[in-house]
Each structure stands twice: as C-alpha cells, then as structure tokens.
Amino acid sequence: MSHPPLSDRIEAVEESKSVKLAGVIAGLRANGEKVIGFNVGEPDFPTPEVVIKATQKALAEGHTRYALVPGEAFLREAIAKKLKRDQGVTIAKENICLSNGSKQVLYSLFQLICNPGDEVLVPAPYWVSFPEAIKLAGATPVFIPSEDGTLNFDELIKRKTSKTKAIVLNSPNNPSGLIYPKELKKEIVKYCKSEGLYLISDEAYETLTFGDENFIGPAGLADQNLENTLIVQSFSKSYCMTGFRLGYVAGPVDLIKGMNKLQSHICGNTPVFIQKGALAALENEESIANGMREVFRKRSALAFDLCREIFPETPMPQGAFYLFPKIPTNILEKYGNDEALSLHILNEGKVALLPGSYFGMAGFLRICFSTSESEIIAGFKAIKDCL
Ligand SMILES: Cc1ncc(COP(=O)(O)O)c(C=O)c1O
C-alpha cells in the first residue's frame, strides 16, 4: 500500500509561484540560456562588508549555541531604539520577537491570531505569501479589489465582517511599488482601533523610498504604543541580507509571549551570529541604506521611462524596486492573459518577469528593476522586440 496523502491543510496551499519560476529560470540558465531577471525580488548588491565581518567575528567567538527564543537582548534593544528614532514608537525589547525571515514571522502571526474560519483583509495587489500564510492558519484571506494598485478605504470596510481579525498593509508595496498615503494609513489605524482589529504592517521596503520624505508606517502615525499594530520587518531588502533569513515582529507584549511559545516549538531561536551581523547592519543603516536608495532611485526613473514606452499605463514607483504596468488591451488580446504573455516574454525575449495575477491583479505585470542599468536597458529592448 502506498503512503497516506498529505494533509488537507497543505493541499489547500499553493507553492510560492515566484519561487517556483526562479527554479525554472535557474534550469534555463544551467542549460546555457541567457535570461534577464526582472523577476527576483532581492537587491543585487553584495551583503555589506561590515555585516559579513561582524558575522564572521561572532562565529569565531563561538556564538554558535542555542539561545533566547525571541532573540538576544542586544538586538531587540537596538530594534526598539531604531523604531523610536524612525517612527516615535515607544516600546521595549519585550515587544519584539525575531524569526527566520519575515516569512516565518507572518506564518507565525496568523497561527497566533486566527482561528479556523476567521478572515483577514488583504488589499490587492498583494505579496504572494500573505494569502497562503493566512490559509495555513485555517483562516480565509478576503481580498480588497483595486483598479490600479491604490487602496480604497470604502472598499476595505465594505468587506469587514464579524469574523475579520486583521488587515494586512504592505507599503512600500510589493508588487505595485506604491506607498499608501499617510491619511489613509491613519484612517486604517483608527478603524482597527474602533473595530478591535489587528493591523499587520509589513514594512520590508521601508528604506527604499524615492520621494523626499522618509518612510513612516501606520504605527508611527497613529499607534506609537503598538496597541493594534504589528510591525513586521525584514533584514532582507534594506541591508541585502536575504540569505541570512532574519526578520522580526514588534507588537503588544501578550502577542509576543504567544509568539515565543509558538516559536519555542518550531525553530527555537534565530542564530546569534546572524543577529550579530544584523546589529552591524542597524548600526550602519544610514550608509548602507542611503547608498542603495540613490542607486534604486536612478534605476526606477530609467526603468519607468522605458516601461512606459511599451506599457503607457505604468504608475511611477514610489518605493521598493518594482514596476506594475497595466497591459494594454491590444497586447492582452494578442496573448490571451498576463500569464501567457509572461511566458511568451520568457521564451521569446529571454526576460523573466511575473504576471499580475500571481499578486491578485490579472492584466498587469510585475517588473523588478533590481538589476544593473545596462540589464534594465537590454531587458526592456528585448521585451519590446518580442511583442
Ligand atoms: C512584502 C514582503 N514581505 C516579506 C517578504 C519576505 O522577506 P524575508 O526574506 O524576510 O522572509 C518579502 C519578500 O519578497 C516581501 O516582498
């Protein structure tokens, strides 16, 4: 007899389509094909030297043991200081728990706050892992539709039911590159407070903003004691540490206690030598982030201009490193849908990008400009030539 099937829970979840496609592209490249990668959502910069050195030193010093589940005091204190400095958020280390990447933070959070049958409001377009992490907790993602990537508050409150537990906000947004206006963020905090909801604020791209103003999240605007807001943060994007797998949540103490309980059975702690590297990243944030922001600002302007020549309805990116063009009707009709078009561009143009339907908005494309200017120019030329 063959072995039993997998659980219904895991069968109901989809593998990350962007991760899956990255595997296909790796296969093409292994066969000698040259593919321009407009698909991968990670900075193309090397991990900063200060981070590598601090990590190596920590390894040499023997920081290789089991340690505190939520993370060492030195890093949680540094994070609390950073949140105070950047957003006026007043919390202590007891409000913070580190996990293996913000992916794990999000998975754990939905396990903590959702019962089966609960609902979580997710504005479209959304990052691919939000709905699946919600489903893994037995809850239901309820999507807020959008015409153009912006979020309409009335559409959001229309979908709130007695089962709603939380709203997920991600700004700067993956995939749209848009930043939600401050007034909207304030309004949503006010709404979460009056309705008794969690506001999960994924701030993975906080240092990658292209306007004159620095990032400020919903907590910084209207919930500085973190009564309802859970700040989810990642070391991956801002400090080029994707492979270190480190992220954290900052939130109310009782929730963090629950997080510790859960994490003590999942992975225990995150490695202390990684935390030492992360401390170096925070201590050098200004030089790391400023340099990168300038490069991405320049690339975003270049990519935006080239993209608009092919896809005139492309909103100007305000942060992160993504463009989210609407596919013109004539192109959409020619290829059928956004998935077929992406596949055509991959096969004929040798450019990898992602269909908007992966992110809850069919008829769009996600183009990541986390690559050199020459690749950006070559990539858009190849897309133009193959259509
Ligand atoms: C919005 C958003 N949140 C979280 C993550 C995951 O980051 P991490 O590497 O910390 O798991 C990503 C990665 O693409 C992302 O785009």
The ligand as an ORCA input file, in Angstrom:
! r2SCAN-3c Opt
* xyz 0 1
  C       6.332     42.409      1.178
  C       7.275     41.347      1.578
  N       7.241     40.880      2.827
  C       8.073     39.911      3.242
  C       8.994     39.342      2.370
  C       9.870     38.225      2.869
  O      11.059     38.657      3.374
  P      12.022     37.697      4.196
  O      13.218     37.498      3.325
  O      12.341     38.479      5.450
  O      11.318     36.433      4.513
  C       9.044     39.772      1.053
  C       9.957     39.137      0.104
  O       9.868     39.251     -1.093
  C       8.173     40.808      0.648
  O       8.182     41.277     -0.608
*
